[in-house]
Amino acid sequence: LEFRRVLFRSHSSAYALSIFSRLTDRLIAIDLHPLSFPDPIPYIKYVMERQITIDEKLAKGKPVDSLTYEEILQKLYQGRQKTVNWRACERLLERGAKKLPDGKYVFSHDLRATIAPAGRFSMEQWKKFVAAVNCPVTVLKAEPGDAGSFGIPGIPRTDNTEELIEELNKHNENVQLHFVPGTHFVHMNEPD
């Protein structure tokens, strides 16, 4: 690649930070959440069951639910556990919903995109990712953030953000950490 300047913005997942850092002038990481699961088996079981359910639905050719605009807006808002404001939900629907001839709406994404990744990284793996970052990094940490509330009921998880930022500072002398008020989706709720 022959780019002169690259600014890379990453939301949530820290592993993306290491992939392009040698080609990047600056990384902006918005609300990093290197999540791990103390016991990954219940999480993997949940993901696999969700995959099977969606595969069966797609194999049967079962149509997706068509909803009024208000219903699809509410479903998106609830699905994001109320951490994305109404205005941001409306913006998401501009590109993420399709209006049908009957005036109702359906989400335009593939249902398989709603399945969380089965594999999650251990903290040791997260540390290897950030150790590879060699360009200046600005971390915008949302407070209270709320990403810890995402997940599967009854499956404990750990937010290792502070530990990961400490590790990033060990390997990179040009790291800035700024706290901004908002939820995990602060970049959508407050785009300015």
PyMOL commands that set and color helices and strands:
alter all, ss='L'
color gray80, all
select helices_A, chain A and resi 16-19+21-23+40-59+69-79+86-96+111-114+123-131+147-149+161-171+186-189
alter helices_A, ss='H'
color red, helices_A
select strands_A, chain A and resi 7-11+26-30+35-36+97-99+105-107+137-145+158-159+175-183
alter strands_A, ss='S'
color yellow, strands_A
deselect
rebuild
show_as cartoon
